[in-house]
């Protein structure tokens, strides 16, 4: 993601760096479903937003998602890359979900 200017501003704040560190200290192992299912113990190196920060339309909504500890998941770099790759998959199901999100963002912003 990381194309939205507001997201970039938020991710570069001290508030985010502090929260990210707290999450990694609280959960130092990868929490992704694949690692859990396979009993794989992998150190977490990244923090993933479960509900993407850029999935909402206003800066206020983005801040809520960005700084919500319960919206964070500690993951390895490998799992983080895989999660984002799956999010942007062009499968029929993912395209449908993306279109629904775009439509809802439009409705929220303009209607």
MODELLER restraints for C-alpha pairs under 7 A, 6 or more apart:
rsr = mdl.restraints
at = mdl.atoms
rsr.add(forms.Gaussian(group=physical.xy_distance, feature=features.Distance(at['CA:2:A'], at['CA:8:A']), mean=6.10, stdev=0.5))
rsr.add(forms.Gaussian(group=physical.xy_distance, feature=features.Distance(at['CA:6:A'], at['CA:59:A']), mean=6.65, stdev=0.5))
rsr.add(forms.Gaussian(group=physical.xy_distance, feature=features.Distance(at['CA:7:A'], at['CA:54:A']), mean=6.84, stdev=0.5))
rsr.add(forms.Gaussian(group=physical.xy_distance, feature=features.Distance(at['CA:10:A'], at['CA:16:A']), mean=6.95, stdev=0.5))
rsr.add(forms.Gaussian(group=physical.xy_distance, feature=features.Distance(at['CA:16:A'], at['CA:67:A']), mean=6.89, stdev=0.5))
rsr.add(forms.Gaussian(group=physical.xy_distance, feature=features.Distance(at['CA:20:A'], at['CA:47:A']), mean=6.36, stdev=0.5))
rsr.add(forms.Gaussian(group=physical.xy_distance, feature=features.Distance(at['CA:23:A'], at['CA:74:A']), mean=6.81, stdev=0.5))
rsr.add(forms.Gaussian(group=physical.xy_distance, feature=features.Distance(at['CA:24:A'], at['CA:44:A']), mean=6.86, stdev=0.5))
rsr.add(forms.Gaussian(group=physical.xy_distance, feature=features.Distance(at['CA:24:A'], at['CA:74:A']), mean=6.08, stdev=0.5))
rsr.add(forms.Gaussian(group=physical.xy_distance, feature=features.Distance(at['CA:27:A'], at['CA:74:A']), mean=6.30, stdev=0.5))
rsr.add(forms.Gaussian(group=physical.xy_distance, feature=features.Distance(at['CA:28:A'], at['CA:43:A']), mean=6.00, stdev=0.5))
rsr.add(forms.Gaussian(group=physical.xy_distance, feature=features.Distance(at['CA:28:A'], at['CA:44:A']), mean=5.33, stdev=0.5))
rsr.add(forms.Gaussian(group=physical.xy_distance, feature=features.Distance(at['CA:28:A'], at['CA:74:A']), mean=6.90, stdev=0.5))
rsr.add(forms.Gaussian(group=physical.xy_distance, feature=features.Distance(at['CA:29:A'], at['CA:41:A']), mean=6.66, stdev=0.5))
rsr.add(forms.Gaussian(group=physical.xy_distance, feature=features.Distance(at['CA:29:A'], at['CA:42:A']), mean=5.62, stdev=0.5))
rsr.add(forms.Gaussian(group=physical.xy_distance, feature=features.Distance(at['CA:29:A'], at['CA:43:A']), mean=4.53, stdev=0.5))
rsr.add(forms.Gaussian(group=physical.xy_distance, feature=features.Distance(at['CA:29:A'], at['CA:44:A']), mean=4.71, stdev=0.5))
rsr.add(forms.Gaussian(group=physical.xy_distance, feature=features.Distance(at['CA:29:A'], at['CA:74:A']), mean=6.69, stdev=0.5))
rsr.add(forms.Gaussian(group=physical.xy_distance, feature=features.Distance(at['CA:29:A'], at['CA:75:A']), mean=6.96, stdev=0.5))
rsr.add(forms.Gaussian(group=physical.xy_distance, feature=features.Distance(at['CA:30:A'], at['CA:42:A']), mean=5.49, stdev=0.5))
rsr.add(forms.Gaussian(group=physical.xy_distance, feature=features.Distance(at['CA:30:A'], at['CA:43:A']), mean=5.80, stdev=0.5))
rsr.add(forms.Gaussian(group=physical.xy_distance, feature=features.Distance(at['CA:30:A'], at['CA:44:A']), mean=4.64, stdev=0.5))
rsr.add(forms.Gaussian(group=physical.xy_distance, feature=features.Distance(at['CA:30:A'], at['CA:74:A']), mean=5.39, stdev=0.5))
rsr.add(forms.Gaussian(group=physical.xy_distance, feature=features.Distance(at['CA:30:A'], at['CA:75:A']), mean=4.12, stdev=0.5))
rsr.add(forms.Gaussian(group=physical.xy_distance, feature=features.Distance(at['CA:30:A'], at['CA:76:A']), mean=5.56, stdev=0.5))
rsr.add(forms.Gaussian(group=physical.xy_distance, feature=features.Distance(at['CA:31:A'], at['CA:73:A']), mean=6.25, stdev=0.5))
rsr.add(forms.Gaussian(group=physical.xy_distance, feature=features.Distance(at['CA:31:A'], at['CA:74:A']), mean=5.66, stdev=0.5))
rsr.add(forms.Gaussian(group=physical.xy_distance, feature=features.Distance(at['CA:31:A'], at['CA:75:A']), mean=5.72, stdev=0.5))
rsr.add(forms.Gaussian(group=physical.xy_distance, feature=features.Distance(at['CA:32:A'], at['CA:75:A']), mean=6.22, stdev=0.5))
rsr.add(forms.Gaussian(group=physical.xy_distance, feature=features.Distance(at['CA:32:A'], at['CA:79:A']), mean=6.91, stdev=0.5))
rsr.add(forms.Gaussian(group=physical.xy_distance, feature=features.Distance(at['CA:35:A'], at['CA:41:A']), mean=6.89, stdev=0.5))
rsr.add(forms.Gaussian(group=physical.xy_distance, feature=features.Distance(at['CA:42:A'], at['CA:76:A']), mean=6.69, stdev=0.5))
rsr.add(forms.Gaussian(group=physical.xy_distance, feature=features.Distance(at['CA:43:A'], at['CA:76:A']), mean=6.17, stdev=0.5))
rsr.add(forms.Gaussian(group=physical.xy_distance, feature=features.Distance(at['CA:44:A'], at['CA:74:A']), mean=5.47, stdev=0.5))
rsr.add(forms.Gaussian(group=physical.xy_distance, feature=features.Distance(at['CA:44:A'], at['CA:75:A']), mean=4.53, stdev=0.5))
rsr.add(forms.Gaussian(group=physical.xy_distance, feature=features.Distance(at['CA:44:A'], at['CA:76:A']), mean=4.34, stdev=0.5))
rsr.add(forms.Gaussian(group=physical.xy_distance, feature=features.Distance(at['CA:45:A'], at['CA:75:A']), mean=6.15, stdev=0.5))
rsr.add(forms.Gaussian(group=physical.xy_distance, feature=features.Distance(at['CA:45:A'], at['CA:76:A']), mean=4.99, stdev=0.5))
rsr.add(forms.Gaussian(group=physical.xy_distance, feature=features.Distance(at['CA:45:A'], at['CA:77:A']), mean=5.97, stdev=0.5))
rsr.add(forms.Gaussian(group=physical.xy_distance, feature=features.Distance(at['CA:46:A'], at['CA:74:A']), mean=5.96, stdev=0.5))
rsr.add(forms.Gaussian(group=physical.xy_distance, feature=features.Distance(at['CA:46:A'], at['CA:75:A']), mean=5.30, stdev=0.5))
rsr.add(forms.Gaussian(group=physical.xy_distance, feature=features.Distance(at['CA:46:A'], at['CA:76:A']), mean=5.84, stdev=0.5))
rsr.add(forms.Gaussian(group=physical.xy_distance, feature=features.Distance(at['CA:46:A'], at['CA:77:A']), mean=5.98, stdev=0.5))
rsr.add(forms.Gaussian(group=physical.xy_distance, feature=features.Distance(at['CA:47:A'], at['CA:72:A']), mean=6.30, stdev=0.5))
rsr.add(forms.Gaussian(group=physical.xy_distance, feature=features.Distance(at['CA:47:A'], at['CA:73:A']), mean=5.56, stdev=0.5))
rsr.add(forms.Gaussian(group=physical.xy_distance, feature=features.Distance(at['CA:47:A'], at['CA:74:A']), mean=4.66, stdev=0.5))
rsr.add(forms.Gaussian(group=physical.xy_distance, feature=features.Distance(at['CA:47:A'], at['CA:75:A']), mean=5.93, stdev=0.5))
rsr.add(forms.Gaussian(group=physical.xy_distance, feature=features.Distance(at['CA:48:A'], at['CA:72:A']), mean=5.58, stdev=0.5))
rsr.add(forms.Gaussian(group=physical.xy_distance, feature=features.Distance(at['CA:48:A'], at['CA:73:A']), mean=5.09, stdev=0.5))
rsr.add(forms.Gaussian(group=physical.xy_distance, feature=features.Distance(at['CA:48:A'], at['CA:74:A']), mean=6.35, stdev=0.5))
rsr.add(forms.Gaussian(group=physical.xy_distance, feature=features.Distance(at['CA:48:A'], at['CA:75:A']), mean=6.77, stdev=0.5))
rsr.add(forms.Gaussian(group=physical.xy_distance, feature=features.Distance(at['CA:48:A'], at['CA:80:A']), mean=6.78, stdev=0.5))
rsr.add(forms.Gaussian(group=physical.xy_distance, feature=features.Distance(at['CA:49:A'], at['CA:71:A']), mean=5.57, stdev=0.5))
rsr.add(forms.Gaussian(group=physical.xy_distance, feature=features.Distance(at['CA:49:A'], at['CA:72:A']), mean=4.81, stdev=0.5))
rsr.add(forms.Gaussian(group=physical.xy_distance, feature=features.Distance(at['CA:49:A'], at['CA:73:A']), mean=6.44, stdev=0.5))
rsr.add(forms.Gaussian(group=physical.xy_distance, feature=features.Distance(at['CA:50:A'], at['CA:71:A']), mean=5.28, stdev=0.5))
rsr.add(forms.Gaussian(group=physical.xy_distance, feature=features.Distance(at['CA:50:A'], at['CA:72:A']), mean=5.88, stdev=0.5))
rsr.add(forms.Gaussian(group=physical.xy_distance, feature=features.Distance(at['CA:50:A'], at['CA:73:A']), mean=6.64, stdev=0.5))
rsr.add(forms.Gaussian(group=physical.xy_distance, feature=features.Distance(at['CA:51:A'], at['CA:71:A']), mean=6.40, stdev=0.5))
rsr.add(forms.Gaussian(group=physical.xy_distance, feature=features.Distance(at['CA:53:A'], at['CA:62:A']), mean=5.20, stdev=0.5))
rsr.add(forms.Gaussian(group=physical.xy_distance, feature=features.Distance(at['CA:53:A'], at['CA:65:A']), mean=5.48, stdev=0.5))
rsr.add(forms.Gaussian(group=physical.xy_distance, feature=features.Distance(at['CA:53:A'], at['CA:66:A']), mean=5.81, stdev=0.5))
rsr.add(forms.Gaussian(group=physical.xy_distance, feature=features.Distance(at['CA:54:A'], at['CA:62:A']), mean=6.67, stdev=0.5))
rsr.add(forms.Gaussian(group=physical.xy_distance, feature=features.Distance(at['CA:56:A'], at['CA:62:A']), mean=6.23, stdev=0.5))
rsr.add(forms.Gaussian(group=physical.xy_distance, feature=features.Distance(at['CA:56:A'], at['CA:105:A']), mean=6.61, stdev=0.5))
rsr.add(forms.Gaussian(group=physical.xy_distance, feature=features.Distance(at['CA:57:A'], at['CA:105:A']), mean=6.08, stdev=0.5))
rsr.add(forms.Gaussian(group=physical.xy_distance, feature=features.Distance(at['CA:57:A'], at['CA:109:A']), mean=6.69, stdev=0.5))
rsr.add(forms.Gaussian(group=physical.xy_distance, feature=features.Distance(at['CA:65:A'], at['CA:71:A']), mean=6.60, stdev=0.5))
